């Protein structure tokens, strides 16, 4: 964890500390350290932490083979973009001699083809739309162009991440290893809680099992509502920082924390009784899916924006300057066409 903090977050926090002291009139010199960020450091750091915590809790025996442990940490198919795989799932497969299964090549090829299609054909083309908008002068954009950029990025980031995960699953299949599923149609979620059960599942469950639940179980007394809500905010703030060292990511995490708290306050989940999906009518289901997608897309604006000021300008353009342009026509056509293919 120290290495992750040093390589990924030292520059961000040192700059913020210097700015804070400068704001109160105290000049502070903070040495600047320029590191080349190691590939996949966030993923293999969290994967190693999950192993150590599982061993500490006596939920998994310590691995005696250094070779098996090193392969567990550095297994290349999922090293760059996940999914995070627990020791309980991956280490037994590594320790077991490889046996060729008749369906491994076919299933692996399917996962790789689907992943490449999502990443290269859908994600990269939508990235061209999103980048042209987010890299433009925000004052020159119309409200609909801002919306087009947000929607394009929403599908781009899904196709990028889920595409990488599918490719990792396929490569692992060819090596006789089964990885966990990392995405389950997250844009069909009807609530913030369900979204995080469908989006980046391996990371969501990591934060749930190793941070959220321990925060709730501190002390002999049952968790109060205040502790529950505080735990949600802490977890989501750290989730935002995990994705990147910038205030936009921090605000993105805080935004989703507020969504989770708001949903718990206004839904029947507050009583601990989940609302069955089967009781929803088709119309109610579609309305909830559409509303949830808009809320998630608003969060993607925070995630993708280069600065907080860009977020404010783009939101003001959406509210104040809402008219059609030829670029909007082509952008929305691509946004509607490409995601429908997956």
QUIPEWO-V483013 format. One record per run of one state. SS is the DSSP state (A for helix, B for strand, O for the rest). FROM is the first residue (numbers start at 1). LEN is the number of residues. If there is no record, write none. Layout:
ss-><SS SS>
from-><FROM FROM>
len-><LEN LEN>
This chain:
ss-><O A O A O A O A O A O A O A O A O A O A O A O A O A O A O A O A O A O A O>
from-><1 2 24 41 57 66 75 76 79 87 96 104 135 138 141 143 175 186 189 192 199 201 217 225 244 247 267 268 272 277 280 282 305 308 321 326 342>
len-><1 22 17 16 9 9 1 3 8 9 8 31 3 3 2 32 11 3 3 7 2 16 8 19 3 20 1 4 5 3 2 23 3 13 5 16 1>
